């Protein structure tokens, strides 16, 4: 069997990435979504949300994404669906 990398079901940004965008993460709308990591541990901090337009600079494909933001998120992740819309991955391979 071919082992495929795990993909996230929604997109996440860490506080640092949001700050680099010139946005105060604490000013974002509060989300009442419960987020659980792959190890089954739920985020304990207040999760926030925002909508962003992501553009693939190579092919100009665009995707509007709802992203969740939390100080506990260490690495920003983009969802599989977003990667398909941006034509980064081929959906026929999954």
Buried (B, 14 or more C-beta within 10 A) or exposed (E): EEEEEEBBEBBBBBBEBBEEEEBEBEEBEEBEEEBEEEEEEEBEEBBBBBEBEBEBEEEEBEBEBEBBBBBBBEEBBBBBBBBBBBBBBEEEEE
